[in-house]
Amino acid sequence: MRSPKPNLRKMNRNTPVLLVLAGSFNPPHMAHLRMLELARETLRQDSWHVVGGIISPVHDDYKKQKKSLIEYNHRRAMVELAVQGTWIKCSNWEGNQATWSTTIQLLEALQEQGRLEHKGPNLVTKLICGADLLDSFNIQGLWQSQDIEKILANHGLIVARRPGSHPEEAIFNHGICYQYRDNIKLAYEPVVNDVSSTVLRKMVSRNTSIRYLAPDPVCEYVRANRLYLANK
């Protein structure tokens, strides 16, 4: 039997929180790790109890929407290398499904796993995202309204602000976001970091080093497996 879904309005800051960062990770880089650290620090400053962080690479089926996506096994391996020796773990839950999962399905599944692992029946997963995800909520037909409401009501968001982003405006302009605005935490990054997987792939394809933009083991994995090369 599933545990009852939490209502964030009834939570206190002793509620165990498991942070979740979902995406392609094609490849994973320092800014991904920084987003988790920033989210943890933001919640800690507000006295929330963070028990861990999870990176979840998207299923291979997402390649139908994103042609540049390489095989899941490579992306999972790189994430596992990236998080070695840290407080963050790589989840293979989505990769093991028959097809790609919605964000709410992922959050609910990882929450159930987290409650068993941490022996915390009240543990809640919170989604880390950039301000661009908030903007995407306003794109007609991209999200199911009931999924957005479940994410915000039962889990909550930690939004990493990026240069030029206006998350407050996106929250104000979206009815469900505004309704659950207290469940959206904005994390302010004092250091501008524009690293992206797209740029790293292009750099590799042009024989340019990506060291110190991605963890060393990831850089070595990309080199050893000849990933992202224009002509393999």
LINLINPE-V339503 format. One record per pair of residues at least 6 apart in sequence whose C-alpha atoms are under 8 Angstrom apart, sorted by the first residue. I is the first residue (numbers start at 0). J is the second residue. Records with the same first field share a line. If there is no record, write none. Layout:
I: J, J
//
This chain:
1: 111
2: 111, 120
4: 153
5: 121, 123, 153, 154
6: 152, 153
7: 152, 153, 154, 155, 182
12: 46, 47, 48
13: 46, 47, 48
14: 47, 48, 121, 122, 123
15: 47, 48, 49, 50, 119, 121, 122, 123
16: 47, 48, 49, 50, 51, 122, 123, 124, 125
17: 49, 50, 51, 52, 53, 110, 113, 122, 123, 124, 125
18: 35, 38, 39, 49, 51, 52, 53, 124, 125, 126, 127
19: 52, 53, 54, 55, 106, 124, 125, 126, 127
20: 35, 52, 53, 54, 55, 126, 127, 128
21: 54, 55, 56, 57, 126, 127
22: 55, 56, 57
23: 56, 57, 68, 74
24: 56, 74, 78, 196
25: 68, 69, 74, 196, 197, 200
26: 74, 77, 196, 199, 200, 217
27: 74, 77, 78, 81, 196, 213, 217
28: 81, 194, 195, 196, 212, 213, 214
29: 194, 211, 212, 213, 214
30: 192, 194, 195
32: 82
34: 127, 159
35: 52, 127
37: 159, 186, 187, 188
38: 127, 157, 158, 159, 186
39: 49
41: 186
42: 48, 49
43: 49
51: 86, 87, 88
52: 86, 87, 88
53: 87, 88, 89, 90
54: 78, 87, 88, 89, 90
55: 89, 90, 91, 92, 93
56: 71, 74, 75, 78, 90, 91, 93, 94
57: 71, 93, 94, 99
58: 71, 93, 94, 95, 96, 98, 99, 100
59: 68, 69, 70, 71, 94, 98, 99
60: 98, 99
61: 68, 99
62: 68, 69
71: 94
75: 89, 91
77: 216, 217, 220
78: 89, 217
79: 88, 89
80: 216, 217
81: 213, 214, 216, 217
82: 88, 89
92: 105, 108, 109
93: 99, 100, 105
102: 146
103: 146, 149, 150
106: 124, 125, 126, 150, 154
107: 124
109: 124
110: 122, 123, 124
113: 119, 122
114: 120, 121, 122
123: 153, 154
124: 154, 155
125: 154, 155, 156, 157
126: 154, 155, 156, 157
127: 156, 157, 158, 159
128: 156, 157, 158, 159
129: 158, 159, 160, 161
130: 158, 159, 160, 161, 164, 165, 166
131: 164
133: 166, 169, 170
134: 166, 169
135: 141, 142
136: 142, 147, 173
137: 169, 172, 173
147: 175
148: 175, 176
150: 156
151: 176, 179, 182, 183
152: 179, 182
154: 182
155: 182, 183, 184
156: 182, 183, 184
157: 183, 184, 185, 186
158: 166, 183, 184, 185, 186
159: 185, 186, 187, 188
160: 166, 185, 186, 187, 188
161: 188, 191
162: 191
170: 176, 177, 180
171: 177
176: 183
194: 212
199: 209
200: 227
201: 227
202: 208, 209
203: 209, 227, 228
204: 227, 228, 229
205: 228, 229
209: 218
210: 218
221: 227
225: 231
//
